[in-house]
Amino acid sequence: MLNKFIKSDLRDLIILSICIVLFFLIYKLGFLMFVKKIIGIIFLIFGLIILIKFPQLGDYQPKKFSVLFILIGIFILLFGVYLLVF
């Protein structure tokens, strides 16, 4: 029974420490900079998903659509990297 409480306390401590680190990052970097980085990560992941998973040739999709989605995926990926870096 004591082990159950230790695991619960450890989980709460980890959540508290993550919240404190995020608070100090927001405080030091500024809220808008933090939001910009999060949006950059989202665009980066979305661009990677479009590049890797989506453009598959099939019976229902012409080749021109695949090229178009690859270009859109590259644009979104580069925009996400730009937001993340700068």
Secondary structure by P-SEA (a helix, b strand, c coil): caaaaaaaaaaaaaaaaaaaaaaaaaaaacaaaaaaaaaaaaaaaaaaaaacccccccccccaaaaaaaaaaaaaaaaaaaaaacc
